[in-house]
Amino acid sequence: MIDLPSQPYKDDKTIAAIDLGSNSFHMVIGKEENGQFIIIDRLREPVRLGEGIDRNKQLDPIVGQRA
């Protein structure tokens, strides 16, 4: 379950970076302040995509749903 902020970020200096890896998905939200990147929030969800690949390199539907 992902908890989203109750109010959207309304600052044009706010950015998000997403890393979709085979073991986990990561998201970092931050903003630029005085030339530095300040992290506002971060999220990591384990997905273990690699354990759901069959011999034909197809992703198991259960693992895909988990991701």
TASUL-V322923 format. One record per residue. SS is DSSP state (hx for helix, st for strand, lp for the rest). OMEGA is omega in whole degrees, 0 to 359 (999 if undefined). D_FIRST is the distance of its C-alpha to the first C-alpha in Angstrom with 1 decimal. Layout:
BEGIN
SS_OMEGA_D_FIRST ; SS_OMEGA_D_FIRST
END
This chain:
BEGIN
lp_180_0.0 ; lp_176_3.8 ; lp_178_6.5 ; lp_178_9.6 ; lp_181_13.0 ; lp_178_14.9 ; lp_177_17.8 ; lp_176_18.1 ; lp_185_20.0 ; lp_182_23.6 ; lp_181_25.4 ; lp_176_26.9 ; lp_179_26.6 ; st_179_22.8 ; st_176_21.5 ; st_175_18.5 ; st_182_18.9 ; st_177_16.8 ; st_180_17.7 ; st_181_16.8 ; lp_181_18.4 ; lp_181_19.0 ; lp_180_17.4 ; st_175_14.4 ; st_179_13.1 ; st_172_13.7 ; st_177_13.8 ; st_176_16.2 ; st_181_17.3 ; st_178_20.7 ; st_177_24.0 ; st_178_27.7 ; st_179_29.7 ; lp_177_33.3 ; lp_180_33.1 ; st_178_30.2 ; st_181_26.5 ; st_179_24.4 ; st_178_20.7 ; st_182_18.7 ; st_176_15.2 ; st_182_13.7 ; st_174_10.6 ; st_178_11.0 ; st_176_9.2 ; st_181_11.8 ; lp_177_12.7 ; lp_180_16.4 ; hx_183_17.8 ; hx_181_21.3 ; hx_183_21.3 ; hx_180_21.0 ; st_179_24.1 ; lp_183_27.2 ; lp_179_30.9 ; lp_180_30.9 ; lp_176_28.1 ; lp_181_25.8 ; st_177_22.1 ; lp_182_21.2 ; hx_179_19.3 ; hx_179_16.9 ; hx_177_16.1 ; hx_178_15.9 ; hx_179_13.3 ; hx_180_11.2 ; lp_999_11.7
END
